[in-house]
Amino acid sequence: MRMTSTPAVAASSEGTGPDGVREPAGEVHAWQPGQNQTVCGLPLSRTRLRRFPHVRFEYTGTDVLTEADPVGWVCPRCLAATSGRRQRDERRTWVRNAPRP
């Protein structure tokens, strides 16, 4: 299996979407495809988390989950690990416009 830098979703349960594709539900964690653990360090087999390689982990700290959402809880450690990675990538694109003489 090919390793990617984009984390996918591992969840405690699953549901079926309106188009018939399975989607994550319950407790949601970030997972790197090709790894046997979540980003926060939980082993997938012991915690019985289901893998969803077709669903990207695109949650933010400002997302509000309601009773109607199938996802009940997003792991804060996975959330912090994936949002920090995005900030580090943004810092690399910074360029000094007026360097000191």
N, C-alpha and C positions, 0 to 999 in steps of 0.2 A: 504494500500500500504506500502511496506517495505521501510524504510529509508536507503539510501546508502551514503557512504562518497564520492563517485565518482560523480562529477557534470556531468549532462547531458546538452543538448543544448535546448535553447528556442530561436526562431527566428521570425522575422517579416513576413516572407513569406516562401513558400516551393516550392520545385521542385521535379521532378522525376528523379532518377538516371538511369543508363543504365540497371540495373537489375530490374527496376520497383518498387523499394522501395523509399518511400518519403524521401527527405533529406532537411536540412535547407538551406535557402537562405536569402539574404537581410541583415538585422541587426541581429547579433548573440550575445546572452548573455549566461552566465553559470547559471544553474538552478539545485537545489537539488530536486530530485524526492520526492514527498510527501509534498513539500512546495508550497505556493501560490505566491511566489515572487522569483525574480532572486537573485543571490548572491549580486548584487550591490543594491538591495532594490526596484526594480521596480515591482509593482503588475502585475501579468500575465493577469488578466482579464481586467484591465483598459487600459493597453497598447496594448491589443489584440495580445500578443505574442503566437505563437504556440509552443506546447511542443513536444520534440523529445526525449523520454526516451531511445530509442535504439541507440542514437548517443552520444558518450562521448565528453565532452568539452576538446579537446586536442590541443588547440592553444597555441602558444608561442609568445613572444614579437618579435621574429625575423622572424615570418612568413610574407611572401610578398604576398599580394592579387593582382591579375591582373584582367583585364576586363573579362577574360574567366571564372573566378571563380564565382559560384553562390552566394557565401558569399561576400557581399560588405563591411561590417564593423564589426569588433570585438570590443566589449565593453572593453575599457582599464581598467575600475574599476573591472570588472569580471576577466579580465586577471591577474591583480595584486593580487586579492584575491585568485585565484586558484594557481598561481605560488608561492606565499608566503607559502601556505599550504605544497607544495612539499618540500620547503627548510626547514621548521620546522621538517618534517618527516626525512629528511636526517641528521639533527643535532642530533637526538635521537640515531642514529646508531654509532656516534663517540665514540671511546673508547681510553682512555689514555694508551699509550704503555709503557712509562717509567715514572711512578709516582715519585714525589719528595720524598726524604727520610724524 
